[in-house]
Amino acid sequence: MIEIPVYQPSLSGNEKKYVLDCLESTWISSKGAYLSKFEDAFAQKINVKHATAVSNGTVALHLALLALGVGPGDEVIVPTLTYIASVNAIRYVGATPIFVDSLRDTWQADPADIEKKITSKTKAILLVHLYGHPCNMDEVMRIAKQHGVYVIEDAAEAFGSKYRDVCVGAIGDIATFSFFGNKTITTGEGGMVVTNDQTLIDRVKHLKGQGLATHRQYWHDVVGYNYRMTNICAAIGLAQLEQADQFIEQKRNVANLYKKYLKDLPVEIQEEAPDVFHTYWMFSILVADAKIRDQLRDYLLERGIETRPLFYPVHTMPMYSTPFQSHKVAEDLGWRGINLPSYPGLQESQIIKVCDCIKTFLGKRQNNLYRNRAEIAAVPIRCNKQN
Ligand SMILES: *Cc1c(COP(=O)(O)O)cnc(C)c1O
């Protein structure tokens, strides 16, 4: 059915060899040589002092908040246009998420809105480099410094992205990454916490390993967690890291091809700001309205092309919608956006097929051929089917 998935990891490097090494050596649990190799190589890659591997990107955020001492009574500023995990982690520690709206051009958190939302209770700003585009870090760091609040970077979608030649994750006080199967580098499930601060990394390591005391075996001095990564996952991660530059180049190439073939169509894209290096985790477009978005997604799916809707703004979800609030730009982007297939191995011929289908659909719509879904289904398929 699905001919072009929205994502698929590329595992053709040393993944198999390193995993086999884990199996043959019996080092399959959360101790072993691949863990420190992966952590060290990761820290070096994005140029931070410390990195510690964890079981996924959500717990990475939980640990980052705990390490900073964020808890009940604290407010954490977070963009509403993000994946749910960024916000849930704030709830896990008992703090209150304070949502901010997005910028229309880059889709990132609006610094002016961040500044407006700072109160005496604000403990941290949790930034998300959405879809691989870096946030406006100069502005955010200035605001954070001025008001004495921490900056957490949720860089789950932005491995390798740069703001003024500095890798994201190396700018705020602490940062997190995810290695889920559709992220730029993957370990199946996995995550990383990074920081330049020795105290913060010590706290994260302490908490991820059941709060084990350093001075006595099997003695625990805080309520900790088992948030460790396995050696097998780290083995995959190390192999992925070896190919990371290539993946990023391929993803930027995919984005350039989409831009080329969508050029004359009535769609908007996420603009790459000056002075940033965008890694295009998911190449995304905006169409005219929510109805066309849903119809287009159905149309593409019928032709074997899988897509995703842009993130729904979290402030519209039941558990975060009280008090009632409105964030106009995020809502507009969230209802109109589509993530297109964006994986490193995607071929130019596949991108052409996706763009041809979008063009055919929008062309027909413009001619008022489609008024409802039944009509769409009835219209003969014209786009470039490859088989
Ligand atoms: C993927 C993702 C996460 C969470 O990662 P998991 O590894 O799936 O737990 C957190 N934040 C953002 C923005 C993400 O895209």
The ligand as an SDF file (V2000), in Angstrom:
LIG
                    3D

 15 15  0  0  0  0  0  0  0  0999 V2000
   10.7810   12.8980   19.2190 C   0  0  0  0  0  0  0  0  0  0  0  0
   10.6430   14.0530   20.1180 C   0  0  0  0  0  0  0  0  0  0  0  0
   10.7370   13.9540   21.5230 C   0  0  0  0  0  0  0  0  0  0  0  0
   10.7040   12.6760   22.2910 C   0  0  0  0  0  0  0  0  0  0  0  0
   11.4330   11.6720   21.8950 O   0  0  0  0  0  0  0  0  0  0  0  0
   11.1020   10.1230   22.2040 P   0  0  0  0  0  0  0  0  0  0  0  0
   12.4560    9.5450   21.9680 O   0  0  0  0  0  0  0  0  0  0  0  0
   10.0930    9.6860   21.2210 O   0  0  0  0  0  0  0  0  0  0  0  0
   10.6620    9.9860   23.6090 O   0  0  0  0  0  0  0  0  0  0  0  0
   10.7230   15.1040   22.2680 C   0  0  0  0  0  0  0  0  0  0  0  0
   10.5830   16.2990   21.7110 N   0  0  0  0  0  0  0  0  0  0  0  0
   10.4610   16.4520   20.3800 C   0  0  0  0  0  0  0  0  0  0  0  0
   10.3250   17.8230   19.8280 C   0  0  0  0  0  0  0  0  0  0  0  0
   10.4590   15.3430   19.5410 C   0  0  0  0  0  0  0  0  0  0  0  0
   10.3000   15.5060   18.2280 O   0  0  0  0  0  0  0  0  0  0  0  0
  1  2  1  0
  2  3  1  0
  2 14  2  0
  3  4  1  0
  3 10  2  0
  4  5  1  0
  5  6  1  0
  6  7  2  0
  6  8  1  0
  6  9  1  0
 10 11  1  0
 11 12  2  0
 12 13  1  0
 12 14  1  0
 14 15  1  0
M  END
$$$$
